[in-house]
Amino acid sequence: MNLVLFGPPGSGKGTQAQKVCQAFRLRHISTGDELRAAIIAKSPVGLRASEIMARGELVSDELVTELLRTAIVARRAETDSFLFDGYPRTTSQVGQLDQLCEEQKLQQPAVVLLHVPDETLLLRMTGRRICTECKRSYNVYFSPSRRSGVCDFCHAPLMKRVDDNAETIRERLKIYHDQSVPVLKQYEKRGVLATIDATGDTELVFQKISRILEQYY
Ligand code: AMP
């Protein structure tokens, strides 16, 4: 099966994606992670994307879809089951994902929306810290690491994402409501959308997602 894990920035998509991929044997593709890797590698895509991302705006559909296609093709020989995290984010990306699925002979994805109110998202994002090595996510307010600034698992330093500052977060939430929420209407019409309350603790949210996915197995 294929899954789109959908939700506003800070809704816990990355954390849940790791758990879901492990439990259901899906390959995780996060367009945000792909873009951040391109920026670190200083590739032409990274150079074009870095300022746009720092402002909290969306990278162009063409650029991000090409990045997604490359990521799928690189993993396609190993699997036909993907978890898409952060894509699609605009209504035209919905059509582009349809085309990619057809082209790569992948089943159309199920969609799970992680619903979290904006006030909670603000706290989650301003407090978010990511491990520079294993990419595990912590939060200084809700789930701090045992030693401040250091990952519990691989002991690498934690970092704050450049786009996790209050001004950029407001912009990202506005863009989510204006451009990404309409995506949900399309999936709702197809009858493939399930919405869950994602404000509870990580394990509880994971159980809710699992109950939905079990219907597909
Ligand atoms: P994320 O890690 O999913 O929060 O994405 C971080 C940033 O990457 C977003 O704020 C956008 O600038 C960019 N980005 C990620 N996925 C997409 C997408 N599907 N379409 C456009 N921009 C994206």
Boltz pocket constraint, residues with backbone or C-beta under 6 A from the ligand:
constraints:
  - pocket:
      binder: B
      contacts: [[A, 9], [A, 31], [A, 32], [A, 33], [A, 35], [A, 52], [A, 53], [A, 56], [A, 57], [A, 58], [A, 59], [A, 60], [A, 61], [A, 64], [A, 85], [A, 86], [A, 87], [A, 88], [A, 89], [A, 90], [A, 93], [A, 163], [A, 172]]
      max_distance: 6.0
